[in-house]
């Protein structure tokens, strides 16, 4: 049966080469549109998420604000400022905290044997690299717990400022001077995508232990407290507990949102995921309707084929062909046309995406659109859509063919 269906399809293809070829090209173009749009949409979503996590990897940054409500007789407008004591209090009081770090910060002058520059420096705790995606290049490391405990004069540099201070590329293990104090470079940050930032990109950051920072500059207050929950689902619980604990210590209303500011990367990531999903749905819709229009073309062709082969259908029915045989023939031809065009589209779009990936485009818009992702889900979805379109494009003309009256069809010219 299948050999007969294929033979009849090939015979019809030879008779109507131009018409069938144009239809296959339309299906091919629709397939290319679906797969490439989904691939670039997936790549865009991944890069945007990388950029967001480059600024904060599932963390919440708490910083002191100003009270907006009176509380226990205290005036409105009091400034709330954290201290390092608050770090220990929160660590002991909130079991859902996985990582926590103090954050000091100021602009500093850095000098090596090769160059002098200015940048923003932070004093932090061990684990800050995980929270800010500041991973070291091979041969180096980040600030560790022993550096913090012993108040060591060590520094971790962003790759841009390291390249400026050590143009020979040998920053790790060398010494530099920060505000007239000697430090040893223990690591250089890998290049990363970063969308969210404060006081400049991490590529130009200098990082030292917060204990060393405190000893050197004797700050009166923390710049902020960085917290990562053990699970993102604890985000609201952790924020509520931080506000509750700090409100008791600093005597402000726990519902006073302006007393403590929060830069919530977990919520931003959730919103980003929803935006990325919306973009992918939109791009899929554009490709789907392009493919649907091509499917309408397939259906029109099948109606024409039914009309042209009315006499042939009548002869088949007159010699005993059943309706299911007639229907299966035209449905097969419609699906086969879709599969031919779909296969060509999948191969072309795959080659296009792999080609773009091999270019390793970087900089500007290319950072977001130069990294399309060819996912199995997109391929399966496209094949499913093609099958449905082929079935829909074939079933209605096939039903019309099955209703042909054998006696009348034999008189059809």
Secondary structure, 3 states (H helix, E strand, C coil): CHHHHHHHHHHHHHHCHHHHHHHHHHHHHHHHHHHHHHHHHHHHHHHHHHHHHHHCCCCEEEEECECCCCECCECCCCECCCCHHHHHHHHHHCCCEEEEEEEEEEEEEEECCCCEEEEEEEEECCCHHHHHCCCECCCCCCCCHHHHHCCCCEEEECHHHHHHHCCCCCCCCCEEEECCEEEEEEEEECCCCCCCCCCCCHHHEEEEEHHHHHHHHCCCCCCEEEEEECCHHHHHHHHHHHHHHHHHHHCCCCCCCCCEEEEEHHHHHHHHHHHHHHHHHHHHHHHHHHHHHHHHHHHHHHHHHHHHCHHHHHHHHHCCCCHHHHHHHHHHHHHHHHHHHHHHHHHHHHHHHHHHHHHCCCCCCHHHHCCCCCCHHHHHHHHHHHHHHHHHHHHHHHHHHHCCCHHHHHCCC
